[in-house]
Amino acid sequence: MAKYSFKLRVGLLLCLLFLVFEPRMSLAAYSGYVETKGTQFVLNDSPFIFNGFNAYWMMHVASQPNQREKVSNVFREAANAGLTVCRTWAFSDGGDEALQISPGVYNEYVFQSKASAQVPISRREQGRKKTKAYIESKRKSLLKGAIKIQASVERVFSAMNLVKNPLRNRMGDQWMDDSLLVYIEKDVFNSISNDAIMHRFQNMKSRRGHIYFFILPWLGKNSVSAAAAKYKIRLILSLSNNYQDFGGRAQYVRWAKNAGAQTKSDDDFYTNELVKEYYKRHVQRVLNRINTITGAAYKDDPIIMAWELINEPRCQADYSGDTVNAWVQEMASHVKSIDSKHLLEVGMEGFYGDSFPDRKQYNPGYQVGTDFITTNLIEEIDFTTIHAYPDAWLSSQDDDTQMVFMRRWMTSHWRDSKTLLRKPMVFTEFGKSCKDKGFSIASRDSYMNAVYSSLYSFARGGGIGGGLVWQILDVGMESYADGYEIVLSDSPSTSSIISQQSRQMTALQHMMSKP
């Protein structure tokens, strides 16, 4: 057994070196990080103005090999429409198919699903047959070798200094096609993931205290970020959710309760020390993860535009906003202690709180436990965000009334961001649901035209980077439809409006870049 173990360690290390010295995705095309300068976004000292979209589902879909092409399809169509920023989830908590199965326990097959080069079926099948036969005979040895090589893998990646490796510049779109690892990674995982040995392996801790699954998925690729890089689309990655979709804060509270913590409601997410520690560990895990295409940790990957602390934070236990404000201060400091290169935003919808009572007139008649002003004054928060769904917030009102609200909502936040907070703003969610009474494509197009017109006007005046429509899907993704979905290939009029906005924002960026 020792003989096989040694050979396997050597073989796996050779596979790693093979991957390292293949042509790799160069960071040269993304040599700069998006930054803020006053109330403006900048990239390499030039204004950065954009049109973008939401696709929260990407990591989940990319983890399903038979659905993975939908990620590439959406990025391709988005790029064709001139969209250059995508907001998506970097979390999925609880359950066997989640990213984070339990606190600190990660499904590496989901993690590596952010890979994206598609291997031709015929070549994949050839690799599958050979790999399956080999795995059946070497399963136990492979697992033991994988466990022992974990530390070596991390040392090799560090020693190779991949970010500076000139061989990465010889990159083609299908750089992974000839990789042995592409042939075997899925088969290895599927062949042993349900085995009792794999079950034991999943519950073994490394010397660093993390739980690691099988090593080969680590050597794969990061599909969402790879596809984003291919189509020159930067990412805003959200780290948790206010809602129970994909786990969210409710899952963190359940984990803590199961561990013996005294909890009363999901709002304990913001105050319970154990829950906060779970969240901090997740942040550390994600930010320090190595992207095996670039060889850089996510915290060093310029394809990422920004991190988002939590999607749409709310707190019924404290409507003043103080509880959420304290949590944001603590977590923003934590993120920045790990990653000072990327921008950071909260994920707020924009509801005003108690700090400026006169601003509450712009809320849709209620508060949600956040304070747009005080929270965004936190030094570590680099830019502000707002969401708007007047069709849901003011569902009893007609379209004209909802549009009046929208304009007031956008204008008040743009002014406060620019003059009071002195930070740029992004309109990170907006859309119109096909489930609305009297909905038509024409009404959606009219609504989007109005929103885009305001965004362009604000961008001309300075203080806003762009807007992200909710949400873009590929054909055949009905299970992800929420009423707000747009399938670009099936919506020519809406797609045309989106493309026109992209052209206008790009032209504005060029104009503002002139000396």
Secondary structure, DSSP 8 states (H G I E B T S, - for coil): -HHHHHHHHHHHHHHHHHHHTS----SGGG-S-EEEETTEEEETTEE--EEEEE-TTHHHHHTSTTTTHHHHHHHHHHHHTT--EEEEE---BSSTTSSEEETTEE-HHHHGGG------HHHHHHHHHHHHHHHHHHHHHHHHHHHHHHHHHHHHHHHHTGGG-GGGGS--TTTTTT-HHHHHHHHHHHHHTTSHHHHHHHT-B-TTS-B---HHHHTS--HHHHHHHHTT-EEEEE--BSSSTTSHHHHHHHHHHHTT----SGGGGGT-HHHHHHHHHHHHHHHH-EETTTTEEGGG-TTEEEEES-BS---TT-TTSHHHHHHHHHHHHHHHHH-SSSEEE--------TTSGGGGGGSSS---S--HHHHHTSTT---EEEEE-HHHHTTTS-HHHHHHHHHHHHHHHHHIIIIII---EEEEEE---TTSTT--HHHHHHHHHHHHHHHHHHHHHSSEEEEEES-B--TT-GGG--S--B-GGG-HHHHHHHHHHHHHHHHHHHHHH--
